[in-house]
Amino acid sequence: MRVCLLTPAPDHPLLAATAGLLTPRHRVETLDPGTEPRAVDSSALADVYLMKTRTPRALALARHLEAHGAPVLNSAAATGLCQDRTAMADLAQRAGLPFVATATAPRLGHLVETGAPLTAPVVIKSRHSRRHDLVARVDDTARLRSLAAEWRDEPVVVQQFTPNDGWDHKLWAIGDEVFAEFRRSELAAPAAARTRPLPVRDLSADWVDMVRRVGEVFALDVYGVDLLDVAGAPLIVDINAFPGVRGQRGAPEALADLALRTAAGRHRPRMLTPVGP
């Protein structure tokens, strides 16, 4: 089998470990969408592509590959959807998933200029998810104005802050396998450790089922779900396509298995389908 990694960083721990599992019997290639042409030779396609990058060039290349019948995990459409937090919240809520209430502003400066009422505290995030985007807690007008001084033209979403213990539940899915850990929230005060173990066996079956439901709704095969525990009930605050899943025992094996099953035609990448109003 030929497995192609669409990434500028094939040395990422998850990808490197997965490649190490595959290479004894299969060919693993790397294609960096940032330096390669947007189109590739359609007569020499790999059996499956693993896309761990979300740049516009990467999405364009993934769409080209899909148009020529190549399976891409995750699809360009699903990956792009997870970059728009407004669209993400809308789809999750229409599907009945417990997603935090989310409002959208055309730009951060608009909130200051219009004097839009905010029931503080709130969390303000860049609408378009990317590296080094805006994620900040706002407790008063002074904090809002200081953020606007740097991010005035940034399209944003506004979410009500949910009181919590400062630890996010990070859950990841690779195919049917689910992994988890606690991770210190970037909105919380620093702690002695950034992560804590969270055995999946300690999670409610309803939580695990809900994470798998996210994959179905968002047509994702490799993804992460950030959750808060609200009186024992999960509240989704973010969904990520192809996250790092670092340090999770069994994750490289799950990704290698998913890649081979997809390459052999035993697994079809999930595709987005309309969800009722």
C-alpha positions as CSV (number, residue, x, y, z in Angstrom):
1,M,0.0,0.0,0.0
2,R,1.1,3.6,-0.6
3,V,0.2,6.0,2.2
4,C,0.9,9.7,1.7
5,L,1.2,12.2,4.6
6,L,-0.1,15.6,3.6
7,T,1.9,17.7,6.1
8,P,4.8,20.1,6.4
9,A,5.9,18.2,9.5
10,P,6.3,14.4,8.9
11,D,8.4,14.3,12.1
12,H,5.3,15.0,14.2
13,P,5.3,12.3,16.9
14,L,2.0,10.7,15.8
15,L,2.8,10.7,12.1
16,A,6.4,9.5,12.7
17,A,5.3,6.7,14.9
18,T,2.5,5.7,12.4
19,A,5.0,5.8,9.5
20,G,7.4,3.6,11.5
21,L,4.6,1.0,11.9
22,L,3.8,1.0,8.2
23,T,7.1,1.1,6.5
24,P,8.2,-2.5,7.0
25,R,5.5,-3.6,4.6
26,H,4.1,-0.4,3.0
27,R,5.4,2.7,1.3
28,V,5.0,5.9,3.2
29,E,5.4,9.2,1.3
30,T,5.2,12.9,2.4
31,L,3.7,15.7,0.4
32,D,4.0,19.3,1.8
33,P,1.0,21.3,0.3
34,G,2.9,24.5,1.1
35,T,5.7,23.7,-1.3
36,E,4.2,21.3,-3.8
37,P,1.9,22.3,-6.7
38,R,-1.8,22.4,-6.0
39,A,-2.4,19.5,-8.4
40,V,-0.7,16.1,-8.5
41,D,-0.5,13.5,-11.2
42,S,-3.9,11.8,-11.1
43,S,-2.4,8.7,-12.7
44,A,-0.1,8.0,-9.8
45,L,-2.2,8.6,-6.7
46,A,-1.5,7.0,-3.3
47,D,-3.9,4.5,-1.9
48,V,-4.8,6.9,1.0
49,Y,-3.8,10.4,2.1
50,L,-3.6,11.5,5.8
51,M,-4.0,15.3,5.9
52,K,-2.5,16.8,9.0
53,T,-2.5,20.5,7.9
54,R,-5.3,23.0,7.4
55,T,-3.9,25.7,5.1
56,P,-5.9,26.9,2.1
57,R,-3.3,25.2,-0.2
58,A,-3.8,21.9,1.7
59,L,-7.5,22.1,1.4
60,A,-7.3,22.9,-2.3
61,L,-4.9,19.9,-2.9
62,A,-7.3,17.6,-0.9
63,R,-10.2,18.6,-3.0
64,H,-8.2,17.9,-6.1
65,L,-7.3,14.4,-4.8
66,E,-10.9,13.7,-3.8
67,A,-12.1,14.8,-7.2
68,H,-9.9,12.1,-8.7
69,G,-11.1,9.4,-6.4
70,A,-8.4,9.4,-3.8
71,P,-9.5,8.9,-0.1
72,V,-8.4,11.7,2.2
73,L,-8.6,11.6,6.0
74,N,-10.2,13.9,6.9
75,S,-12.0,15.2,3.9
76,A,-11.4,18.8,2.7
77,A,-15.0,19.7,3.4
78,A,-14.9,18.4,7.0
79,T,-11.6,19.9,7.7
80,G,-12.7,23.3,6.4
81,L,-15.9,23.2,8.5
82,C,-13.9,22.7,11.7
83,Q,-12.0,25.9,11.0
84,D,-15.2,28.1,11.1
85,R,-16.4,28.2,14.7
86,T,-19.7,29.8,13.7
87,A,-20.5,27.0,11.3
88,M,-19.2,24.5,13.8
89,A,-21.5,25.7,16.6
90,D,-24.5,25.9,14.2
91,L,-24.1,22.4,12.9
92,A,-23.5,20.9,16.4
93,Q,-26.6,22.6,17.8
94,R,-28.8,21.6,14.9
95,A,-27.6,18.0,15.4
96,G,-28.5,18.1,19.1
97,L,-25.0,18.0,20.4
98,P,-24.3,19.8,23.7
99,F,-22.3,22.7,22.2
100,V,-21.7,25.9,24.2
101,A,-24.0,28.8,23.1
102,T,-22.1,30.8,20.5
103,A,-22.7,34.3,19.0
104,T,-20.7,35.9,16.2
105,A,-19.4,39.4,15.6
106,P,-18.0,40.6,12.2
107,R,-15.0,41.9,14.0
108,L,-13.8,42.4,17.6
109,G,-13.8,46.2,17.2
110,H,-17.5,46.0,16.4
111,L,-18.3,44.9,20.0
112,V,-16.5,48.0,21.4
113,E,-17.9,50.5,18.8
114,T,-21.5,49.4,19.2
115,G,-21.4,49.0,23.0
116,A,-22.9,45.5,22.6
117,P,-23.9,44.2,26.0
118,L,-21.9,41.3,27.3
119,T,-22.9,39.3,30.2
120,A,-19.4,38.8,31.6
121,P,-17.5,36.7,32.0
122,V,-17.3,35.6,28.3
123,V,-14.8,33.8,26.2
124,I,-13.9,35.5,22.9
125,K,-12.3,33.4,20.2
126,S,-11.2,34.0,16.6
127,R,-14.0,32.8,14.3
128,H,-11.5,31.1,12.1
129,S,-9.5,28.5,14.0
130,R,-5.8,28.5,13.2
131,R,-2.4,28.6,15.0
132,H,-1.9,31.5,17.4
133,D,-5.5,32.6,17.1
134,L,-7.4,34.6,19.7
135,V,-8.8,32.8,22.7
136,A,-9.3,35.0,25.8
137,R,-11.6,35.4,28.8
138,V,-13.2,38.8,29.1
139,D,-14.5,40.0,32.5
140,D,-15.1,43.7,31.9
141,T,-15.0,46.5,29.3
142,A,-11.4,47.3,30.0
143,R,-10.3,43.8,29.0
144,L,-12.4,44.0,25.9
145,R,-10.9,47.3,24.9
146,S,-7.4,46.0,25.4
147,L,-8.0,43.0,23.2
148,A,-9.6,45.2,20.6
149,A,-6.5,47.4,20.4
150,E,-4.6,44.3,19.1
151,W,-7.4,42.3,17.4
152,R,-9.8,45.1,16.2
153,D,-10.5,43.6,12.7
154,E,-10.6,40.0,13.8
155,P,-13.9,38.2,13.2
156,V,-14.8,36.6,16.5
157,V,-17.3,34.4,18.3
158,V,-18.5,35.1,21.8
159,Q,-19.3,32.3,24.2
160,Q,-20.5,32.5,27.8
161,F,-17.8,31.4,30.2
162,T,-18.7,28.2,31.9
163,P,-17.4,27.9,35.5
164,N,-15.1,24.9,35.7
165,D,-12.0,23.5,37.6
166,G,-9.6,24.7,35.0
167,W,-9.0,21.3,33.4
168,D,-10.4,20.6,29.9
169,H,-11.4,17.0,29.0
170,K,-9.5,16.4,25.8
171,L,-11.0,13.4,23.9
172,W,-9.7,12.2,20.6
173,A,-11.0,9.6,18.1
174,I,-9.1,7.7,15.5
175,G,-11.6,5.6,13.7
176,D,-13.5,3.7,16.4
177,E,-10.8,4.2,19.0
178,V,-11.2,6.9,21.6
179,F,-8.3,8.4,23.7
180,A,-8.4,11.0,26.5
181,E,-6.5,13.1,28.9
182,F,-7.0,16.2,31.1
183,R,-5.3,19.3,29.9
184,R,-4.9,22.6,31.7
185,S,-7.1,25.2,30.1
186,E,-5.3,28.2,28.5
187,L,-7.9,30.3,30.3
188,A,-7.0,29.0,33.7
189,A,-4.2,29.9,36.1
190,P,-0.9,27.9,35.5
191,A,-0.7,24.6,37.3
192,A,2.3,22.4,38.2
193,A,1.4,20.0,35.4
194,R,-0.1,20.8,32.0
195,T,-1.7,17.4,31.6
196,R,-3.1,14.6,33.7
197,P,-4.1,11.0,32.8
198,L,-7.8,10.4,31.9
199,P,-8.4,6.7,31.3
200,V,-11.2,6.2,28.8
201,R,-12.6,3.4,31.0
202,D,-13.3,6.1,33.7
203,L,-15.6,8.1,31.3
204,S,-19.3,7.6,31.1
205,A,-20.4,5.5,28.1
206,D,-22.6,8.5,27.2
207,W,-19.6,10.7,26.9
208,V,-17.8,8.3,24.6
209,D,-21.0,7.8,22.5
210,M,-21.3,11.5,22.2
211,V,-17.7,11.8,21.0
212,R,-18.4,9.2,18.3
213,R,-21.6,11.1,17.4
214,V,-19.4,14.2,16.7
215,G,-17.5,12.1,14.2
216,E,-20.7,11.1,12.4
217,V,-22.2,14.7,12.3
218,F,-18.9,16.4,11.2
219,A,-17.8,13.5,8.9
220,L,-14.5,13.2,10.7
221,D,-12.4,10.1,11.1
222,V,-9.5,11.6,13.0
223,Y,-10.6,14.4,15.4
224,G,-10.6,15.9,18.8
225,V,-13.4,17.2,21.0
226,D,-12.7,19.6,23.9
227,L,-15.2,19.2,26.7
228,L,-16.1,20.8,30.0
229,D,-17.7,18.8,32.8
230,V,-20.9,20.7,33.9
231,A,-22.4,19.0,36.9
232,G,-21.6,15.6,35.3
233,A,-22.8,16.5,31.8
234,P,-20.4,17.2,28.9
235,L,-20.3,20.6,27.2
236,I,-18.4,20.9,23.9
237,V,-16.3,24.0,23.5
238,D,-14.3,23.0,20.4
239,I,-13.9,20.4,17.7
240,N,-10.6,19.8,15.8
241,A,-9.8,17.9,12.6
242,F,-6.7,15.7,12.9
243,P,-5.2,16.9,16.2
244,G,-1.9,15.8,17.5
245,V,-3.0,13.1,19.9
246,R,0.4,13.2,21.5
247,G,1.6,10.6,24.0
248,Q,-1.5,8.4,23.8
249,R,-0.7,4.7,23.9
250,G,-2.2,2.9,21.0
251,A,-2.8,6.1,18.9
252,P,-0.2,5.3,16.2
253,E,-1.5,1.8,15.9
254,A,-5.1,3.0,15.5
255,L,-4.0,5.5,12.8
256,A,-2.0,2.9,10.9
257,D,-4.9,0.5,11.0
258,L,-7.3,3.1,9.8
259,A,-5.0,4.1,7.0
260,L,-4.6,0.5,5.8
261,R,-8.3,-0.2,6.0
262,T,-9.1,2.9,4.0
263,A,-6.4,2.1,1.4
264,A,-7.9,-1.4,1.1
265,G,-11.4,-0.1,0.6
266,R,-12.6,-1.6,3.9
267,H,-13.3,1.9,5.3
268,R,-14.7,4.9,3.4
269,P,-13.9,8.4,4.6
270,R,-16.9,10.0,6.1
271,M,-18.6,12.7,4.0
272,L,-20.7,15.6,5.1
273,T,-24.4,15.2,4.7
274,P,-27.1,17.8,5.5
275,V,-28.5,18.0,9.0
276,G,-32.1,19.1,9.6
277,P,-32.9,22.7,10.5
